[in-house]
Amino acid sequence: MEQRRLGTSDVYITPILMGTWQAGKKMWVGIEDADSIKTIRSAFEAGITTIDTAEVYGEGHSEQIVAEALSDVRDQVEYATKVFANHLQYDQVIEACDRSLKNLKTDYIDLYQIHWPSGSFNSQIVPIEETMNALNHLKAQGKIRAIGVSNFSRSQLAEAAQYGRIDSLQPPYSLFWRQVEQDAMPYCVEHNISILAYSPLAQGLLTGKFAPGQQFDPADNRAKNKLFQGENFERAQQALEKLRPIAERHNCTLAQLALAWLIAQPQTNAIAGARYPEQAKDNALAADVKLSADEIAQIDAIGHIVTDHLDDSSVMWNW
């Protein structure tokens, strides 16, 4: 798979990344460690070398699973992890990074990201300058190679960038969830900041595998996802029907089509999660789907069937 430069850093990433929220188990149902390890390994073998995780995914469990899957090929992969909103004071950032290094069984992290802005989830308000000072220190030490932020608005991103180089933004972004296009994307394009889109398949909705009447276990985070509820879900089904003929033309799945459209957007790469090896392999194949400008515009218009009716909230869940 081709590699793309992460912002202006010396880190190079694959346009499809392996997402490992589910490997942490917390807020997911029916996840087995053995499956997660095989799936992460399969992603690597299929050409996905960039792996995204976070300290909060199962309180370090996801990071440990990533290490178990890939420690023997550490020099061939890029690790991206995140510090949570409750660890943004200077000393807390340093300690969190050291924990993540230990969990990942490595002495450096390729991309270290602020997971949510200070104050999220009733966390303590910490000045962004203090957090960035800690990240700059870790970078100077060689413990991290690049700094990123996740779930930041354009104004929050611009404020953080006053205190150090930001090389990536990680927003929720898919054909069915596109607020970032109006808010932070223009800033990212102007300042050469890579976009790492999470939930690029709208948590599985863009696979076309969820029929009307789908019920999720209350412990599954998708039970609270706005896209799976009411008229949003019905509009998504209409859009999927219009996408099927385009996928058939390319002899690809709906999921591969949605990922191919996303990585064709400015500065954009897709973090695709998977439970099983076959899903990871299928995600990797999306990088081979080449869409014409007309098809990209056609898919874009179909996505608006869903997104034109959503509110302005950037959060995908009714938490």
DOLUM-7482 format. One record per atom (N, C-alpha, C): x, y, z. Coordinates in pm, whole numbers, padded with zeros to 5 digits, always signed. Layout:
N
XYZ/...
***
This chain:
319
+00085-00119+00000/+00000+00000+00000/+00088+00125+00000/+00044+00227-00074/+00119+00353-00075/+00129+00408+00067/+00226+00497+00088/+00233+00566+00217/+00223+00716+00192/+00166+00784+00289/+00149+00929+00280/+00219+00994+00398/+00273+01111+00374/+00339+01184+00482/+00236+01235+00582/+00266+01219+00710/+00179+01267+00817/+00211+01414+00842/+00123+01504+00797/+00148+01647+00814/+00279+01687+00750/+00364+01752+00829/+00500+01786+00781/+00606+01707+00857/+00562+01602+00927/+00655+01523+01009/+00736+01428+00921/+00825+01351+00984/+00899+01249+00910/+00835+01112+00927/+00708+01112+00974/+00630+00988+00985/+00550+00969+00857/+00551+00846+00806/+00468+00813+00689/+00366+00707+00731/+00243+00724+00685/+00133+00636+00727/+00064+00577+00604/-00011+00470+00625/-00093+00416+00517/-00228+00490+00516/-00288+00510+00396/-00416+00584+00390/-00530+00512+00461/-00521+00378+00470/-00612+00302+00556/-00534+00265+00680/-00587+00303+00798/-00525+00268+00925/-00611+00163+00993/-00550+00083+01081/-00624-00016+01160/-00668+00049+01291/-00799+00055+01313/-00851+00110+01438/-00873-00001+01540/-00840+00025+01666/-00843-00082+01767/-00922-00046+01893/-01022+00042+01879/-01111+00070+01993/-01171-00062+02042/-01220-00143+01947/-01288-00268+01985/-01195-00365+02058/-01065-00360+02031/-00971-00451+02097/-00961-00426+02247/-01003-00306+02291/-01004-00275+02434/-01120-00341+02506/-01220-00388+02431/-01340-00459+02479/-01444-00368+02545/-01401-00270+02622/-01495-00184+02693/-01582-00109+02592/-01714-00110+02612/-01814-00048+02525/-01837-00127+02396/-01786-00249+02393/-01811-00340+02281/-01857-00474+02338/-01923-00552+02255/-01978-00680+02301/-01921-00791+02213/-01884-00903+02277/-01844-01022+02202/-01704-01016+02142/-01616-00938+02200/-01478-00927+02148/-01387-01026+02221/-01311-01104+02147/-01215-01198+02203/-01073-01154+02169/-00984-01160+02268/-00845-01117+02245/-00779-01191+02130/-00800-01320+02122/-00735-01400+02017/-00778-01350+01879/-00906-01315+01865/-00955-01260+01737/-00889-01125+01708/-00881-01042+01812/-00823-00908+01793/-00677-00918+01747/-00602-01007+01809/-00460-01023+01774/-00446-01070+01629/-00525-01171+01593/-00521-01222+01454/-00562-01114+01354/-00661-01034+01391/-00713-00931+01300/-00610-00821+01277/-00546-00775+01385/-00442-00671+01373/-00326-00722+01288/-00290-00847+01311/-00181-00907+01232/-00221-00919+01084/-00345-00956+01060/-00393-00968+00922/-00392-00833+00852/-00429-00728+00925/-00425-00593+00867/-00283-00560+00822/-00186-00589+00908/-00045-00564+00874/-00004-00644+00751/-00041-00770+00749/-00002-00856+00636/-00069-00812+00506/-00184-00744+00518/-00254-00694+00399/-00203-00557+00356/-00107-00502+00429/-00045-00375+00388/-00079-00255+00474/-00164-00273+00575/-00196-00162+00666/-00090-00159+00776/-00003-00059+00772/+00107-00058+00870/+00085+00042+00984/-00020+00123+00975/-00044+00225+01078/-00161+00182+01166/-00135+00176+01295/-00232+00122+01392/-00268+00232+01491/-00398+00256+01508/-00446+00361+01599/-00510+00299+01722/-00467+00346+01839/-00521+00297+01966/-00531+00415+02063/-00553+00387+02191/-00564+00493+02292/-00555+00432+02431/-00505+00512+02526/-00495+00461+02663/-00631+00425+02720/-00737+00496+02678/-00870+00476+02737/-00941+00353+02681/-00893+00297+02572/-00957+00177+02515/-00928+00057+02605/-01023+00030+02696/-01004-00081+02789/-00893-00053+02889/-00871+00075+02921/-00767+00115+03018/-00632+00050+02985/-00589+00065+02861/-00458+00014+02820/-00462-00124+02756/-00577-00190+02765/-00585-00328+02712/-00564-00330+02560/-00624-00235+02490/-00608-00230+02344/-00459-00213+02308/-00391-00123+02377/-00248-00103+02350/-00170-00233+02370/-00203-00305+02476/-00134-00432+02504/-00159-00535+02394/-00282-00537+02343/-00317-00631+02235/-00240-00595+02107/-00229-00465+02079/-00151-00420+01963/-00007-00469+01974/+00050-00454+02093/+00189-00499+02114/+00201-00650+02094/+00103-00722+02144/+00108-00868+02130/+00104-00909+01982/+00028-00831+01904/+00013-00865+01761/+00135-00826+01678/+00204-00718+01719/+00300-00657+01625/+00441-00632+01678/+00470-00669+01803/+00601-00637+01859/+00717-00688+01774/+00701-00803+01711/+00813-00860+01633/+00837-00786+01501/+00740-00699+01461/+00758-00622+01337/+00750-00471+01368/+00787-00434+01491/+00775-00294+01534/+00841-00197+01438/+00952-00236+01378/+01025-00145+01289/+00954-00125+01155/+00847-00202+01130/+00774-00192+01003/+00636-00129+01018/+00603-00086+01140/+00468-00031+01166/+00477+00106+01233/+00367+00178+01227/+00356+00309+01292/+00246+00299+01399/+00282+00333+01523/+00186+00332+01632/+00133+00473+01657/+00001+00486+01658/-00065+00611+01697/-00149+00581+01821/-00126+00654+01929/-00210+00636+02047/-00247+00773+02102/-00325+00774+02211/-00383+00900+02258/-00382+00907+02410/-00372+01031+02459/-00384+01059+02602/-00525+01113+02625/-00592+01064+02730/-00733+01099+02750/-00748+01236+02817/-00872+01288+02816/-00902+01423+02864/-00875+01442+03014/-00867+01331+03089/-00842+01342+03234/-00694+01338+03269/-00607+01340+03168/-00462+01333+03192/-00387+01443+03117/-00441+01564+03117/-00383+01669+03033/-00294+01769+03106/-00280+01754+03239/-00179+01835+03309/-00040+01786+03268/+00058+01873+03281/+00194+01843+03232/+00244+01707+03280/+00245+01687+03412/+00299+01561+03467/+00214+01441+03426/+00082+01463+03415/-00007+01353+03377/+00019+01307+03234/+00048+01401+03144/+00079+01367+03005/+00205+01281+02999/+00306+01323+03074/+00434+01249+03076/+00410+01107+03128/+00335+01096+03238/+00307+00963+03297/+00223+00877+03203/+00123+00938+03138/+00037+00863+03046/+00117+00810+02928/+00207+00892+02877/+00291+00850+02765/+00378+00732+02807/+00437+00741+02926/+00522+00630+02974/+00442+00501+02990/+00316+00513+03037/+00230+00394+03047/+00203+00334+02909/+00173+00422+02813/+00145+00374+02677/+00269+00309+02615/+00385+00367+02638/+00510+00306+02588/+00528+00166+02645/+00497+00152+02773/+00509+00021+02839/+00407-00077+02782/+00281-00031+02768/+00176-00118+02713/+00210-00163+02571/+00264-00070+02492/+00296-00099+02352/+00432-00168+02335/+00503-00185+02446/+00634-00252+02444/+00728-00188+02342/+00737-00055+02351/+00820+00018+02256/+00886+00135+02328/+00988+00194+02266/+01052+00310+02329/+01016+00441+02257/+00928+00432+02157/+00880+00555+02093/+00740+00532+02036/+00663+00639+02029/+00529+00638+01969/+00535+00728+01847/+00490+00680+01734/+00501+00757+01610/+00411+00880+01612/+00289+00865+01660/+00194+00977+01669/+00124+00971+01803/+00139+01079+01882/+00074+01086+02013/-00029+01197+02008/-00154+01165+02042/-00266+01257+02020/-00339+01290+02150/-00389+01412+02158/-00483+01450+02265/-00619+01396+02222/-00676+01304+02300/-00795+01229+02257/-00920+01318+02250/-00941+01398+02352/-01055+01491+02357/-01006+01621+02418/-01064+01734+02380/-01021+01861+02439/-01042+01863+02590/-00961+01940+02658/-00973+01961+02802/-01116+02003+02837/-01169+01943+02944/-01306+01974+02987/-01409+01874+02937/-01374+01793+02836/-01467+01691+02786/-01495+01590+02896/-01618+01537+02897/-01659+01437+02996/-01635+01485+03138/-01662+01615+03161/-01647+01676+03294/-01504+01668+03348/-01407+01659+03258/-01267+01656+03303/-01223+01797+03342/-01113+01802+03416/-01059+01930+03463/-01013+02015+03344/-01038+02144+03352/-00991+02236+03247/-00840+02259+03268/-00764+02229+03164/-00618+02250+03167/-00583+02336+03046/-00505+02443+03066/-00468+02527+02950/-00397+02444+02844/-00434+02465+02718/-00374+02386+02609/-00223+02408+02603/-00177+02527+02645/-00033+02555+02645/+00041+02455+02735/-00018+02423+02851/+00046+02330+02945/+00057+02190+02883/-00052+02145+02822/-00052+02012+02759/+00048+02007+02644/+00048+02111+02561/+00140+02115+02447/+00286+02121+02493/+00312+02190+02603/+00449+02193+02655/+00498+02053+02688/+00409+01974+02747/+00445+01835+02781/+00470+01754+02654/+00383+01771+02554/+00399+01697+02429/+00527+01739+02357/+00557+01868+02357/+00681+01915+02295/+00803+01857+02365/+00794+01845+02498/+00904+01786+02575/+00924+01639+02536/+00812+01564+02526/+00820+01423+02487/+00880+01408+02347/+00845+01502+02260/+00898+01499+02122/+01048+01526+02123/+01090+01623+02203/+01233+01656+02212/+01313+01538+02269/+01248+01460+02356/+01314+01342+02414/+01321+01224+02317/+01241+01231+02211/+01236+01120+02117/+01135+01013+02156/+01055+01040+02258/+00953+00940+02299/+00834+00941+02203/+00808+01057+02141/+00704+01065+02038/+00764+01135+01916/+00712+01099+01797/+00767+01155+01674/+00680+01268+01617/+00552+01264+01647/+00460+01366+01595/+00346+01385+01695/+00286+01505+01691/+00178+01541+01782/+00049+01558+01702/-00061+01501+01754/-00190+01516+01690/-00297+01548+01792/-00415+01587+01742/-00530+01610+01829/-00649+01535+01771/-00746+01506+01856/-00864+01431+01815/-00988+01501+01872/-01094+01505+01794/-01220+01567+01838/-01207+01716+01869/-01111+01783+01806/-01093+01928+01823/-01168+02002+01712/-01229+02115+01748/-01288+02203+01647/-01177+02283+01580/-01212+02355+01476/-01114+02440+01407/-01049+02539+01504/-01129+02604+01588/-01073+02705+01680/-00982+02640+01784/-01020+02521+01833/-00935+02451+01930/-00805+02405+01864/-00814+02361+01740/-00696+02319+01665/-00600+02437+01645/-00656+02552+01604/-00574+02671+01580/-00507+02717+01709/-00579+02706+01822/-00520+02747+01951/-00405+02656+01988/-00424+02525+01974/-00317+02429+02006/-00194+02454+01919/-00218+02488+01792/-00108+02508+01697/-00022+02630+01730/-00071+02717+01817/+00011+02831+01861/+00129+02787+01948/+00117+02666+02005/+00218+02621+02102/+00304+02505+02053/+00291+02469+01927/+00373+02361+01873/+00311+02307+01745/+00389+02228+01674/+00342+02175+01546/+00241+02062+01566/+00122+02078+01508/+00020+01973+01508/+00022+01909+01369/+00042+01778+01362/+00052+01712+01232/-00073+01634+01193/-00169+01619+01285/-00291+01547+01247/-00409+01589+01333/-00526+01577+01271/-00654+01592+01340/-00731+01462+01320/-00787+01409+01427/-00868+01287+01417/-01014+01322+01451/-01098+01340+01349/-01240+01368+01371/-01326+01249+01331/-01453+01244+01376/-01545+01148+01317/-01574+01196+01175/-01559+01110+01077/-01577+01154+00939/-01608+01033+00852/-01719+01040+00784/-01757+00937+00688/-01853+01000+00589/-01892+00924+00489/-01990+00972+00392/-02120+01015+00460/-02150+00955+00575/-02273+00985+00649/-02252+01080+00768/-02128+01129+00788/-02101+01217+00905/-01990+01313+00865/-02027+01438+00828/-01933+01521+00754/-01913+01662+00809/-01939+01683+00937/-01925+01819+00992/-01784+01876+00972/-01683+01790+00974/-01545+01838+00964/-01521+01914+00833/-01597+01881+00729/-01577+01949+00599/-01604+02099+00610/-01701+02136+00693/-01736+02278+00709/-01647+02346+00812/-01600+02270+00910/-01529+02331+01023/-01377+02326+01006/-01316+02214+01036/-01170+02210+01046/-01096+02175+00918/-01165+02110+00823/-01093+02064+00704/-01021+02177+00629/-01085+02291+00603/-01014+02397+00532/-00885+02439+00603/-00890+02445+00737/-00771+02480+00815/-00662+02373+00797/-00703+02246+00799/-00607+02136+00781/-00540+02141+00644/-00620+02170+00542/-00564+02179+00406/-00464+02295+00399/-00502+02408+00456/-00416+02528+00451/-00284+02506+00526/-00288+02431+00636/-00169+02416+00721/-00105+02278+00709/-00144+02202+00608/-00085+02070+00583/-00092+01979+00706/-00213+01967+00759/-00240+01879+00873/-00318+01759+00820/-00268+01639+00846/-00337+01519+00799/-00466+01498+00877/-00570+01454+00808/-00696+01417+00873/-00700+01265+00883/-00718+01214+01004/-00732+01070+01027/-00877+01047+01068/-00958+01004+00975/-01102+00993+00998/-01135+00870+01080/-01202+00890+01195/-01248+00772+01270/-01395+00747+01240/-01438+00623+01267/-01572+00577+01227/-01598+00607+01078/-01502+00570+00989/-01517+00602+00847/-01628+00521+00779/-01674+00416+00846/-01787+00338+00795/-01912+00365+00878/-01912+00480+00949/-02025+00515+01035/-02059+00398+01128/-01954+00345+01192/-01966+00233+01287/-02034+00110+01226/-02008+00088+01097/-02061-00031+01030/-02183-00005+00946/-02246+00112+00963/-02368+00142+00887/-02342+00140+00737/-02225+00189+00695/-02192+00196+00553/-02155+00061+00492/-02151-00044+00573/-02130-00178+00517/-02257-00231+00452/-02373-00172+00489/-02501-00220+00437/-02551-00346+00504/-02488-00384+00615/-02523-00512+00679/-02631-00500+00787/-02672-00376+00818/-02772-00358+00924/-02909-00330+00863/-03000-00422+00884/-03134-00409+00827/-03222-00321+00915/-03330-00266+00860/-03426-00191+00942/-03470-00274+01063/-03483-00207+01178/-03523-00278+01300/-03406-00332+01379/-03283-00301+01336/-03163-00348+01406/-03166-00303+01553/-03147-00399+01642/-03141-00369+01786/-03000-00402+01837/-02938-00307+01909/-02806-00331+01966/-02817-00360+02115/-02728-00441+02164/-02714-00461+02308/-02691-00324+02372/-02759-00294+02484/-02740-00163+02549/-02594-00133+02584/-02512-00238+02601/-02371-00217+02633/-02288-00182+02509/-02348-00195+02391/-02279-00163+02265/-02294-00013+02240/-02181+00057+02217/-02187+00203+02201/-02277+00245+02085/-02300+00156+01989/-02383+00191+01873/-02531+00205+01909/-02571+00154+02025/-02710+00171+02069/-02743+00319+02088/-02639+00401+02111/-02659+00546+02132/-02620+00629+02010/-02580+00562+01902/-02535+00634+01782/-02656+00692+01708/-02653+00823+01685/-02767+00893+01623/-02800+00837+01484/-02699+00791+01412/-02722+00745+01274/-02804+00617+01268/-02807+00542+01378/-02882+00417+01380/-03025+00435+01429/-03067+00561+01447/-03197+00587+01508/-03294+00657+01412/-03418+00609+01413/-03530+00677+01346/-03507+00709+01200/-03539+00834+01163/-03534+00875+01023/-03391+00877+00970/-03294+00902+01056/-03154+00898+01011/-03122+00761+00954/-03166+00658+01023/-03139+00521+00979/-03212+00491+00847/-03335+00538+00837/-03414+00516+00714/-03348+00585+00595/-03301+00708+00616/-03234+00780+00506/-03104+00709+00467/-03036+00654+00566/-02913+00580+00537/-02941+00460+00447/-03052+00392+00472/-03089+00278+00387/-03116+00322+00242/-03181+00437+00227/-03206+00492+00092/-03074+00522+00020/-02981+00584+00094/-02852+00618+00035/-02774+00492-00005/-02778+00391+00080/-02705+00267+00051/-02756+00202-00078/-02886+00207-00099/-02942+00151-00222/-02886+00221-00346/-02865+00352-00336/-02810+00429-00449/-02660+00404-00467/-02592+00364-00359/-02448+00337-00367/-02418+00198-00426/-02513+00105-00410/-02487-00034-00452/-02443-00047-00598/-02511+00021-00694/-02469+00004-00834/-02325+00052-00859/-02282+00156-00788/-02145+00207-00806/-02046+00103-00753/-02077+00044-00637/-01990-00061-00581/-01983-00180-00677/-02097-00216-00734/-02100-00330-00826/-02013-00302-00949/-02014-00178-00996/-01932-00140-01111/-01783-00162-01084/-01746-00138-00960/-01604-00153-00921/-01574-00291-00863/-01676-00377-00864/-01659-00511-00807/-01603-00503-00665/-01659-00411-00588/-01614-00395-00449/-01736-00390-00357/-01712-00397-00229/-01820-00391-00130/-01860-00245-00105/-01974-00226-00042/-02015-00091-00001/-01911-00029+00092/-01859-00110+00183/-01758-00059+00277/-01633-00011+00203/-01587-00089+00107/-01468-00050+00030/-01494+00077-00050/-01615+00090-00104/-01651+00211-00178/-01648+00334-00086/-01705+00319+00034/-01710+00431+00130/-01569+00472+00174/-01481+00374+00195/-01343+00404+00233/-01268+00468+00117/-01288+00417-00004/-01220+00473-00122/-01262+00619-00144/-01392+00647-00125/-01439+00786-00137/-01371+00875-00033/-01360+00824+00089/-01307+00904+00200/-01159+00938+00178/-01079+00839+00139/-00935+00866+00124/-00905+00945-00003/-01010+00971-00083/-00995+01060-00199/-01024+01205-00162/-01068+01231-00038/-01096+01367+00008/-00964+01436+00048/-00961+01569+00047/-00837+01641+00079/-00777+01601+00213/-00650+01567+00211/-00571+01539+00334/-00620+01419+00413/-00715+01341+00361/-00788+01247+00446/-00742+01102+00435/-00731+01038+00550/-00699+00896+00566/-00808+00836+00654/-00827+00705+00649/-00939+00642+00718/-00892+00539+00820/-00940+00554+00944/-00911+00456+01049/-01026+00356+01052/-01003+00238+00999/-01109+00138+00989/-01086+00027+01092/-01184+00008+01178/-01176-00100+01276/-01220-00231+01213/-01186-00342+01278/-01229-00474+01231/-01225-00570+01349/-01322-00661+01351/-01325-00765+01455/-01252-00890+01411/-01256-00916+01280/-01206-01044+01228/-01109-01022+01113/-01016-01117+01090/-00913-01100+00987/-00968-01067+00848/-01077-01132+00809/-01131-01107+00674/-01173-00960+00657/-01229-00903+00764/-01271-00762+00757/-01149-00671+00738/-01042-00702+00808/-00919-00621+00796/-00863-00629+00654/-00864-00750+00599/-00815-00767+00461/-00903-00691+00363/-01035-00698+00383/-01127-00626+00296/-01105-00475+00304/-01081-00424+00427/-01054-00280+00444/-00931-00239+00364/-00827-00322+00368/-00703-00289+00298/-00726-00277+00148/-00813-00361+00095/-00839-00361-00050/-00906-00231-00098/-00963-00156-00006/-01027-00029-00044/-00925+00067-00106/-00799+00054-00067/-00695+00143-00121/-00674+00121-00271/-00720+00006-00322/-00704-00026-00464/-00821+00022-00550/-00929+00069-00486/-01047+00114-00561/-01023+00258-00608/-01015+00277-00738/-00987+00410-00793/-01115+00470-00851/-01161+00579-00794/-01286+00643-00836/-01257+00761-00928/-01341+00779-01029/-01328+00896-01117/-01383+01019-01045/-01350+01135-01097/-01401+01260-01038/-01554+01262-01040/-01614+01210-01148/-01760+01206-01156/-01819+01115-01049/-01755+01000-01028/-01805+00907-00926/-01791+00965-00787/-01681+01034-00761/-01662+01097-00630/-01773+01199-00605/-01807+01276-00709/-01915+01375-00696/-02051+01308-00678/-02071+01198-00748/-02198+01125-00737/-02215+01068-00596/-02109+01007-00543/-02113+00951-00408/-02134+01063-00306/-02066+01174-00327/-02079+01292-00241/-02227+01333-00230/-02295+01341-00345/-02436+01382-00347/-02524+01281-00273/-02495+01153-00289/-02572+01048-00221/-02557+01061-00069/-02437+01092-00023/-02414+01108+00121/-02500+01217+00182/-02530+01321+00101/-02610+01433+00153/-02754+01393+00184/-02801+01280+00130/-02935+01230+00166/-02943+01213+00318/-02832+01173+00378/-02826+01153+00523/-02782+01280+00594/-02672+01340+00549/-02609+01446+00629/-02686+01578+00628/-02765+01603+00524/-02839+01730+00520/-02943+01741+00631/-02977+01628+00694/-03082+01628+00797/-03026+01618+00939/-02894+01615+00952/-02834+01604+01086/-02817+01741+01148/-02812+01744+01283/-02788+01873+01350/-02639+01907+01344/-02601+02018+01406/-02462+02066+01395/-02367+02003+01496/-02419+01918+01583/-02332+01857+01685/-02226+01770+01617/-02104+01779+01667/-01996+01699+01609/-01987+01562+01675/-02066+01539+01781/-02060+01412+01853/-02168+01318+01798/-02127+01197+01763/-02212+01102+01693/-02309+01026+01785/-02285+01038+01915/-02364+00958+02009/-02450+01047+02100/-02564+00994+02143/-02647+01062+02243/-02600+01019+02383/-02480+01061+02419/-02426+01024+02551/-02469+01128+02653/
***
